[in-house]
Amino acid sequence: MNAAPPLSAVARNGYGFGAIVNGVKNAAFSTYLMLFYNQVIGVSAAVVGGAIALTLLVDAFVDPLIGRWSDVTRSRWGRRHPFIYASAVPTAFFFTLAWFPPAGWSDSQYGIWIFVTAVLTRVSVSFNEIPSSAMATELTDDYAQRTRLFSLRYLWGYAGAFGYASFCLAVIFVATPDYPRGQLNPAAYGPFALIGAVLILLGALVSGLATHRRIPWMRQYAGGEEAGLGNHLREMTSAMKNRAFLAIFGFGVLKYSAIGLYSATTVYFGTYLWKLNGPTLAILTFDSLVAAMIAAPLAPVMSRLMGKRNAAMVFAFAGICLGLSPLVLTYYDRFYVPGDAMLVPVLFVIGAVYGAMIAISLINTSSMLADVVEDSAIRTGRHTAGTFFAASAFMQQCSSALGIFMAGQILTWSQFPAKADPAKVTAAMTDSLLAHYIPASFGLWVLGLLFLLFYPIDRKKHEENVARLGALEAEARAKEAENNPIGGPAR
């Protein structure tokens, strides 16, 4: 096989653009699904949270199988692209369906509807996200370039998620005489869903087409492994025993649950604690775009200066401390009150810096997971990127499953009412919400960071793994050529 040409800017940015698919879904499901069904439709927060949490049972089974299926697929479009193309239309369709529930149902019926539409959407997203993320290990094996690739992926993912949310808050969720808080207007959620569906469709197609020319130089499945569900499960179990993977997985489940909890409750804080309208919330949502633009160039620098693991840990801890500070100060009546001219500017600056710190941590942990692929290949003899990034997709699904579940429980424990009138929400209600939210969020992050202490791969170890794996593959190709001089299966 000839050496691969350098990655073009089109391929790099097109690959990153694909993160819009998961970004839009996460923005909509993590932040607005609870608000829509609880405060707009009037479904119990516990029912909404419980229905979303149950989708993890499906994710836990389906995501690894998608990853393994992607690893062992052989086609003229390689291992990853068939999934990316096939997922585009179903993902957009099921995402839209989730926001058009029938009218007049009971809470239990709505719970079933939420579960079914969420499962269909999340499985469709997994068919895109898992192969797309796994493709990074095949686009490059360079330690630093992987971090740059994931920086682009997070930049575009944030642009999709928060650009979409900001636009909808400013243009779709506008105030009306009947709904001074436009995010509580039922009529706004139809356009909100359709805009998201269009972005999802574009994200999947652009990502696939921009990287399509790289297929001849990407690692392909060579065949020769025993088929069958039992063998697939054994292969997945073997790969997931890797110590470095387990460290990232433990951190990932807890961090994404914390992010999901934040996403599901932040719109409650904006609406009922700060008493902000849609356009003002759009401004505060835009700070996440600023955060992404700060984090994308800084993450590779911090990786080089501190190492990926240390950068992930330091920026996560500093970020969560800063991010919680306005809520802690508000609980003790030491922060700006609703209507104060400084409230929105200070929240914006804190949100941008906090978001950048968390994004730097996320970028580095994604790049760390890519490095686990070679570490596992040395031990198992198989390059199972799809399996590992299936676990990554599962971790991210926790953000809208466990996170929303925890938000539902916190709203229930706080006795926060459904379909609440912002003018009638008391300080006691918001204080109760803060008292439950703050320790839950901080605890999830700190416990997750403890897992990263056990991650063993640094730059030197990764480069040793790549060199050793290259030698083993060269030896295998030489032996195959000796046994089959006419030619053999593709690499």
N, C-alpha and C positions, 0 to 999 in steps of 0.2 A: 504493500500500500504506500502511495506517495505521501510525503509529509503534508499535513494540513496547512493551508494558507492562514495568515493571521485573521482573527475575527474582525470583521468589518464593523463600522459604527452602526450600520443598519441592522446587522445580526445582533449586536449587543443590546441596542435599544429596543429592537423588536422583541427579543427574549424578555427584557425587563418589562415591556408593555403588557405582556401576558399576565402579569400579576394583578392587572386591573380586574380580572375575572373574580379572583378571590377577594380582592380589596372591596369591590362593590358589594358582594354578598356579605362580607363581614360588617361593613358599615351599616348596611340595611338591617341585617339580622341582629347584630350585637347591640346596636343603639336604638333602633326604631321598632323592632318586632314586639318587645315588651310594652313600649309606650302605646303602640297601635292597638294591640289586643286588650291591654289592661285599661288604658285611659280613654281610648276612642271607642272601642267596641264594648268595653265593660266586663271583660273576662277576669276572673280572679288571677292575681299575680302568681299564686302558688300553682294554679293549673297551667298557665303559660310556661312558667319555669320548669315544671315537671314534664310537660310534653316535649320541650326542647331537650331536656336532660336525657330522656329515654332514647333520643336519636343516637346517643353515643353507643348504645348497644349495637346498632346497625353499623355505625362507623368502625367500631372495634373489629367487626368481622369483615366488612366489605373493603375497607381501605387497604389492609395488607394484601388481600387478594388482587386488588387493582394494581398495586405495586409489583407483585410477583408476576401477574399477567403481562404487565408492561416489560418486565425484565426478560421474559421468555418469548416475546412476540418477534416474529421474523416476517418482514414484508419488504416490498420495494421502496416503501417509505420509512424503513427502519423500525425501531422499537417504540418510539415515543409519539411521532407525528400522527399516526392513525387515531390515537386516543384524543389528541388535542383537537383535530378536525371534527371527529364524531361527537364530541361533547358540546360543541358550540350552541346548536339550536336547542337541544333538550335543556341545557342549563338556563338559557334565557327564558324558555317557556315556563319551566317549573318555578323559577324565581318570580315571574309575574303572577302565577296562580296563587302564590302564598298571600298576596295582598288583596285578593278578591274573594273573601269568605262569603258563604250564604248568610242571609239575614235571619234573625229571630231564633237562633239555635240556643241550646242550653250550654253551660260552661263545659260539661263533659263532651258534648258534641264538638264544640270549638276546640277542645283539647285534642280530639282525634284528628280534626282537620289540620291543626297546627303541626302535629306529629307527622302526618302523611306528607304534606306539602314540604315541610322542612327536610324530611328524609330524602325525598325525590330531588330537591334542590342540592342538598349537600353531597349526595352520591354523584350527581352530575358534575358538580364542581370538582370532586375528587378525581373523576376521569380526566379532567383537564390539569389540575394542580399537581398531582403526583407525578405523571410523566414529564410535565414541564419542568418541575423543580429538579427531578432526577437528571434531566438533560444537561444541567450545568456541569456535572462531573464528566460529561462526554464532550462538551464544548472546549474545556481546558482542564489540565491537571496541575496547573501552576498555582502554588499556595496563595500568592498575592492576587493574581487575576481572578480567582474565585471570589475573593472578598469584594473586588470591584464589580463583578457580575451581580452578586447579591445586593450590593449597594444600589445598582440600577434597578434591580427587581423591587427593592423596598421603596425606592424613589417613585417608580411608576405605580406601585401598589398603593402608596400613600396618596399620590396624585389622583388615582381613580377613586379611592375610598372617600377622601376628605374633599376633593374637588367636587365630586358628585354630591356629597352631603351639604357642602357650602352653597352650591348652586341651588339645590332644592330648598334649603332654608331661606335663601334670599329671594327666590323667584316663585317657588311652588307653595311653600308654607307661609304665605303672606297673611297679615292680619285682615280680618273682615269684621263687620259689625257683630256678627254672631260668634265669631271666634277670634278674640283679640290676640290669643296665642295660636298662630296659624298651624303649629305642629299638632294641634288637637282637632283640626278640621278633617272630618272623614273624606270629603271630596278631594283633598289634596293627594291622597295616597295612590290614586289611579295613575296620574302623571308621574309621580315618584317611582312607581313600579316599572312603568314603560321606559323611562329614561335609563333606569338601571339595567333593564334587559338589553337595550341597544348597546350600552357600554360593555356588557358581558360578551355579547356576540362579536363586537369589534375586537376586544381583547384576545379572545381565543383565535380568531382568524388571522389577525396581524402577527401574533406570536408564531403561529405555525408557518405562515408564508415567509416571514423574515428570516427564519432559521432553516428553511427547507433545503437551501443549497448546501448546508453543512452536513446533510445526511450521509454522503459518501465517506466522510472523514470521522463520523461518530461511531463509537463502539457498538457493534451489532451482536445479536444473539447468534451463536454458532451452532446451536443444536447439540444433541448428544446427551441431554439430561432426561432422566425418566420422567414421564408425565404423570398426572394424577394429583388429586387433592391431597392425599397423604404425603406425597413427596414435597409438594408445595409447602405444606405446613411444617414439615421437618426443616426445609431450607430456611423458612422464615424464622423458626425457633432458633436455629443455629446462628443466623446472622444477628439476631437480637440479644444474644448472650454477650455481645461485645461490651466491655466495661465502659469504653468511651461513649458508646451509644446510650447505655443505661443512664449515664450521668446527664447527658443532654435531654433524654426523654423525661427523667424525673423533673428537671428544671423546666422543661417545656410545658408539661401538663399544668404545673402550678403557675407559671408565668402567664400562659395564655388564659387560664381561668381567671387570674387577677385582671388581665386586660379586658376580658369579656365582662367581668363584674363592673369595671370602670365604665366601659362603653354603654352598658345597659342602664347605669345609674346617672351618668353625667348629664343626660338630657333632663332627668328629674331635678338634679341640682340647678341646672340652668333655668328650668321652667318654674320650679316651686321655691327654691332657696334664693336664687339671685333675681327671680321674677323678670326674666329676659324674654323678648319676643323673637320671632324667627330670624329677621335680618341681623339682630345682634348676636344670636347664636351662630349665624353663618360666619360672622367675623371671628368668633372664638373657635369655630371649626377650622377656619383657614389657617390658624396657627400650626396645625398639624402639617400642612403643606410646607410652611416655613421650616418646621422641624425636620422634615424629610430632606429639604434642600441643604440644611446644615449638616445632617447626619451622613448623607451619601458620600461627600468627599472626605469627611473626617473619619469615618469608620475604617477605611484601609490604613489611614495614618496611625490611628490608635492601635490597630492590629499589629502594625510594624513596630511601634514603640513599646507596647505593653505585652504583646502576645494576645491571641484571640480570647483565651479563657479569662485572663485578667481584665481585659477591656470589657468583656461581657459582664463580669461581676461588678466591677467598680462603677460603671455607668448605670447599671440597673439599680444598684443600691442608692446612689446619689440621686438618680431620677425619681425614684418613688418617694424619697424623703422630701424632695422639692415639690413633687406633684400633690402630696397630701397636705402641704403646709397651709394653703388657703382654707381647707376644710377644718383642720385642727384649730386655726386661729378664729374661724367663724364660730366654732363650737364654744370657744371661750370668750366670744364677743370682742375679739381683737382685730377684726378684719373689716374691710369696707362694706357698708350696708347697701342694699338695693337702692339704686338711684344716685349713688355717689359717682361723681365724674371720674374718679380714679379706678373704679371697680373693673370696668371692661379692659382698659389698658394694662392694668397689673395682671389680671387673669390671662390676657393674651401673651404677655412676656413670659410668665411662669409656664403657661401651656407649651409655648414654643421651645423653651429650654428643656423642660421636662420631657417633651415628646422627642427631642433630638437625642437626649441621653438614652431613653428607652430604645429608640431606633438603632443607635450605635450598638447597643447590647444585642438586639435581635439580629442585625446583620452579621455580627461576629459569630453568634451561635449557629446561624444557618450555614455559614462558611465552615464552621467546625464540623457540622454534620456531613458536609461534602467530604471532608478529610477522613471521616470514619469509613467511607466506602473502600478506600485503598487499604486501610488497616484491617478491615474485615476480609478483603480479598486475599491478603497474605495468609490469613489464618484458615480460610475456608476454601480458597481456590476459585471463588466465584465473585464476579463483579455485580453486586445486587443493589445498585443505586435505587431502583424503584421500590424495593422493600423498605429501605431506610427512609426514603422520602414519603412513603405511605405512612410511616410512623410520624413524620413531621406534619403531614396533612391531618392526621388524627389529633396531634397536639393542638393544631390551630383550630380544629373543630371544637376543642374544649372551650375556646373563647366564647363561642355562641351557645354552647350547651351547658357546661358546668357554670360558666359565668352568668348566663341568664337564669339558671336554676338558683344560684346563690343570690342573685338580685331579687328573684321572686320570694325567696325565704326571708331576706332582709326586709323587703317591703311588708311582708306578712308579719314578721316579728315586731316591726316598727308600727304596726297597725295603720299603715298609710292607706287611705281610702282609694277605691277604684273610681274613675271618672270624676276626679277631684276638681273643684273650682279653685284656680290659683289664688283668688281673692279670699278664700275661706280656709286655706292651709295655714295652720298656726305654727309659731316658733317651736312649740313642744313637739309637733309632728316632725319637723325638719331636724330638730336636735336628736330625736330618737333615731332617725335615719342615719345621721352622722355617727352616732354612738355605736351603731351596729356595723356601718360600712368601714370606718377607718381601721379598726383592728383586724377585720377580715382581710382587707386589701394588703396591709403591711405584713401580716402573717404569711400570706400566700407567697409574697415575693421573697421574704427572708428564708422561709423553709426551702423554696426552690433554689436559692443561691447556694445552700449547703450541698446540694447534689453536685454542683459544678466543681467543688473541691476535688472530686474524684476523677475529673477528666484528665487523661494522661498525655494527649498528643500536642506537641509543640511543633514549630516549623522544622526543626532538625529531624524529629521523628517522622513527620510527614514526608520530607524529601527522601529519607531512607526508605520509607514504604514505597514511594513512587519508583525509585531506582530498582529496588528489589523486585517489584511487580513487573517492571519493564523487562528485567533480565529473565524472569520466569516465563513471560509471554514470548520473548524472543526464542528461548530454548524450546518452548512448545511448538512454535511455528517451524523452527528448524527440524524438529523431529517429525512434524507432520509432512513437511516437504520431502524429507527423506523417505517416508513411507508411501507418499503419494506424489510423485514428481510431476504429474500432469496438473495438479492443482487441487485445492481443497476448499472447504467452506470459508466464507468471508469471516474476517476477524470480528 
